[in-house]
Amino acid sequence: MNPSLSDFLLRAHEFDSRTQNLRNRFINPAEFKVAAVLLAVVKKDRQWQVLFTRRSGLLKHHTGQISLAGGRREPQDTDLTQTALRETHEEVGIPPQTWQTFPALPPHYTPSGYEVHPVPALCTASPAIRINPDEVDEVFYVPFDFIMNLGHYEMRELQYQGRTICTPALPFQHYDIWGLTALILYGLAERYRQYTARPSEK
């Protein structure tokens, strides 16, 4: 990928997402619980791809939804990166040392009362997966270039406390990526557009 993917992930937090800002102002919960997810990019089938999970039907909340691996911050976590790496290890069996991590992106707020911090991470190989069936039903991948194309998204209405806002969704093959996961991806694509449009550095 040109420009360098690792350089973009290193600097992604420096750029803004208008869609994320609008959504955060729309939700804006009075109280929230802190969580982190791993925006995990791996080299698979000779291309960069993002790892997704489909949540187990055994879970109490958000069953069957497509997610980025991650979860709520625990007291033993030293920072949000550790939260994302620990949860990823618990869900899909990938050890924390597998990943090169980058600065977390600004947080997203959810109607369920979470402040979710996406942590970009890179692995130059396709890591071995060991699914925890209590939490995950399936792991699958979407090409990074597909996700970065804003033209692949569609907008859907979200109703919250009697108000309505349009929010992105990303159909891919037989998967329907929506909600917070699609919003994180769309925000990353907005940042990538800004990154690639900036003046060349000499």
Secondary structure as GFF3:
##gff-version 3
##sequence-region A 1 202
A	DSSP	alpha_helix	5	11	.	.	.	ID=ss1
A	DSSP	three_ten_helix	12	14	.	.	.	ID=ss2
A	DSSP	alpha_helix	18	27	.	.	.	ID=ss3
A	DSSP	beta_strand	33	44	.	.	.	ID=ss4
A	DSSP	beta_strand	47	55	.	.	.	ID=ss5
A	DSSP	beta_strand	66	67	.	.	.	ID=ss6
A	DSSP	beta_strand	70	72	.	.	.	ID=ss7
A	DSSP	alpha_helix	80	92	.	.	.	ID=ss8
A	DSSP	three_ten_helix	96	98	.	.	.	ID=ss9
A	DSSP	beta_strand	100	101	.	.	.	ID=ss10
A	DSSP	beta_strand	108	109	.	.	.	ID=ss11
A	DSSP	beta_strand	114	123	.	.	.	ID=ss12
A	DSSP	beta_strand	136	143	.	.	.	ID=ss13
A	DSSP	alpha_helix	144	148	.	.	.	ID=ss14
A	DSSP	three_ten_helix	150	152	.	.	.	ID=ss15
A	DSSP	beta_strand	154	160	.	.	.	ID=ss16
A	DSSP	beta_strand	163	172	.	.	.	ID=ss17
A	DSSP	beta_strand	175	177	.	.	.	ID=ss18
A	DSSP	alpha_helix	179	197	.	.	.	ID=ss19
###
